[in-house]
Amino acid sequence: MLDKLIEKKENIAVIGLGYVGLPIALEFAKKMSVIGYDIREDRIKLMKDHIDPSNELPQAAFKGSDILFTSTKDDLKKAKFYIIAVPTPIDDYNMPNLKPILEATKTVAAVLKPGDYIVYESTVYPGCTEEDCVPLLEQISGLKYKLDFKVGFSPERINPGDKNHTLTKIVKVSSGCDEESSEVIAKVYEQIILAGVFRASSIKVAEAAKIIENTQRDINIAFINELSIIFNRMEINTYEVLEAAGTKWNFLNFSPGLVGGHCIGVDPYYLSYKAKKLGYHAQIINSGRFINDSMGGYIAKQVVKKIISANKILNGASILLMGLTFKENVSDIRNSKVVNIVNELVSYGVKVDVMDPHADKTEVKQEYEIDLLDSPNGKYDCIIVAVNHKEYCDLEESFFQSILVQPGVFIDIKGIYREEIKNLIYWSL
C-alpha cells in the first residue's frame, strides 16, 4: 500500500477539507496523488484558486501539490486510502450529532473496493468507529470488515490559529483494526509527520486518547473559571493570582475565559454521552461543562453591574463588543460563546454593536442574526474586548476613551489590558 501511494500508482482521498482535512490533504499531496473531497462547491472553487476558506493556510501551501479538488463523489472511486476528517458537532441538547461522519462514511462505502483502507480523524467517543461507522461500511459496500477492507483511527490535533504547533510538528497518534493495518497506517502518516507517529494498541484507545485531551483542558479551564468567580467576590484579580502561583515549577498554566469552538466545548459531551449509555454519570466532566457553558451569562451580568454602578441607565445603554470568533486570530465562529454574552445583554434592553476583523459577515448573519460593524458607530457606555485578536492587543487607552461616554466602562475578558487601563472603570475575569 505504502509503495503504491509513494509511486502514485494509488491515490489518497481526504473527505472533508476544513481546518483539519485541508492541511492533511496538502501535506500528503507533496509526496502522493491526493483527491480532496468536500460537499461544498463554493469551498472547492476557492481551493482550486489556492485559497483556504478557513484563512489558516497561505497560498504558498498549495504550490507543488498533486491534488484534485472535487465535490463529485465518482472521483473518489480512484482512491485506495481514505481519510475522513469531517466535523463531529453536538445538537441543541448537547448530544452528539453523528450525521456528518455517518454521511461521509456512506459516501466512502459507496465506492469501497477490496483492499481499501479507511482512516477516521474526526473526534468521537470510544467505540464509535467500529460500532457506528464500520457496520455502515459493510452494509453499503457488501464487503467484510478486516477481511476485505481495513479501518483505522488517527485523531486530528490541529490547533486553529497556532503557527508553531502545525500538523507536521505534532506527534500523530494512529491505530488500525489489526497489526497489519496498524503498521501500514502509521507508515503512511510517517511520510508527512516530522514529529513521529505513536502507534496506539487499538482503535478504541486512539479514540479515547483524543477525547480526553480536550476534556482535560475543559476541566482545567472550568476550575480556573470557578476560581475567577470566587476571586471576583474577594475583589482580587485572577490573572494576578495566576501570575503569582505560576512561579512554582509544577503549577499548570490555564487562564479563565470562554470555552467554545468545535473541540474543547464539544468533545466532553461525547465522552459523557458514552459514559451515560454505560450507566455512569460523569460528574466532574459534566460539572466542568456546566461552569464553562455558564461563563457567557456570568460575564454579561458583571457588565450589567458595572454599568449600573457607573450611574448609567441600563435600558438603552450602548455597548461595543470587540471580537466574536471562538478564539483569537481565527475566522471560525462555530459554537462561539461570545454570542451568549450578546444575547444575555440584549435581554436587559442593552444595545450591542459587534465588531470582528476575522469573522465573515455573511456567516455571522446566517448563524447568529448579528450584523457585524467595520468600525465603531458613535459613542458607547461600555466596551467589551471579548477576543484578544492581534488587532486589539496594542490599542491605546486613549482610543477607548475617545469612543466612550464618561464615566466609561471597560470590560477586558482576557485581561490583556489590566496594566494599561488607568482612567476607565475596569473589570476582567
Residue, then its C-alpha position, 0 to 999 in steps of 0.5 A: m500500500l505504502d509503495k503504491l501511494i509513494e509511486k502514485k500508482e494509488n491515490i489518497a482521498v481526504i473527505g472533508l477539507g476544513y481546518v483539519g482535512l485541508p492541511i492533511a490533504l496538502e501535506f500528503a499531496k507533496k509526496m502522493s496523488v491526493i483527491g480532496y473531497d468536500i460537499r461544498e462547491d463554493r469551498i472547492k472553487l476557492m481551493k482550486d484558486h489556492i485559497d483556504p476558506s478557513n484563512e489558516l493556510p497561505q497560498a504558498a501551501f498549495k504550490g507543488s501539490d498533486i491534488l484534485f479538488t472535487s465535490t463529485k463523489d465518482d472521483l473518489k472511486k480512484a482512491k485506495f486510502y481514505i481519510i475522513a476528517v469531517p466535523t463531529p458537532i453536538d445538537d441543541y441538547n448537547m448530544p452528539n450529532l453523528k450525521p456528518i461522519l455517518e454521511a461521509t462514511k456512506t459516501v466512502a462505502a459507496v465506492l469501497k473496493p477490496g483492499d481499501y483502507i479507511v482512516y477516521e480523524s474526526t473526534v468521537y467517543p470510544g467505540c464509535t468507529e467500529e460500532d457506528c461507522v464500520p457496520l455502515l461500511e459493510q452494509i453499503s459496500g457488501l464487503k467484510y470488515k478486516l477481511d476485505f477492507k481495513v479501518g483505522f483511527s488517527p485523531e486530528r490535533i490541529n490547533p486553529g490559529d497556532k503557527n508553531h504547533t502545525l500538523t507536521k510538528i505534532v506527534k500523530v497518534s494512529s491505530g488500525c483494526d489489526e497489526e497489519s493495518s496498524e503498521v501500514i497506517a502509521k507508515v503512511y502518516e510517517q511520510i508527512i509527520l516530522a514529529g513521529v507517529f505513536r502507534a496506539s494498541s487499538i482503535k478504541v484507545a486512539e479514540a479515547a486518547k483524543i477525547i480526553e485531551n480536550t476534556q482535560r483542558d475543559i476541566n482545567i479551564a472550568f476550575i480556573n473559571e470557578l476560581s475567577i468567580i470566587f476571586n471576583r467576590m474577594e475583589i482580587n484579580t485572577y490573572e494576578v493570582l495566576e501570575a503569582a502561583g505560576t512561579k512554582w515549577n509544577f503549577l499548570n498554566f490555564s487562564p479563565g475565559l470562554v470555552g467554545g469552538h468545535c473541540i474543547g466545548v464539544d468533545p466532553y459531551y461525547l465522552s459523557y454521552k458514552a459514559k451515560k449509555l454505560g450507566y455512569h454519570a460523569q460528574i466532574i466532566n459534566s460539572g466542568r461543562f456546566i461552569n464553562d457553558s455558564m461563563g457567557g451569562y456570568i460575564a454579561k451580568q458583571v457588565v450589567k453591574k458595572i454599568i449600573s454602578a457607573n450611574k448609567i441607565l441600563n435600558g438603552a445603554s450602548i455597548l461595543l463588543m470587540g471580537l466574536t470568533f471562538k478564539e483569537n486570530v481565527s475566522d471560525i465562529r462555530n459554537s462561539k460563546v461570545v454570542n451568549i454574552v450578546n444575547e444575555l445583554v440584549s435581554y436587559g434592553v442593552k444595545v450591542d454593536v459587534m465588531d470582528p476583523h476575522a469573522d465573515k459577515t455573511e456567516v455571522k448573519q446566517e448563524y447568529e442574526i448579528d450584523l457585524l460593524d467595520s468600525p465603531n458607530g458613535k459613542y458607547d457606555c461600555i466596551i467589551v474586548a471579548v477576543n484578544h485578536k492581534e488587532y486589539c492587543d496594542l490599542e491605546e487607552s486613549f482610543f477607548q476613551s475617545i469612543l466612550v461616554q464618561p464615566g466609561v466602562f471597560i470590560d477586558i475578558k482576557g485581561i490583556y489590558r489590566e496594566e494599561i487601563k488607568n482612567l476607565i472603570y475596569w473589570s476582567l475575569 
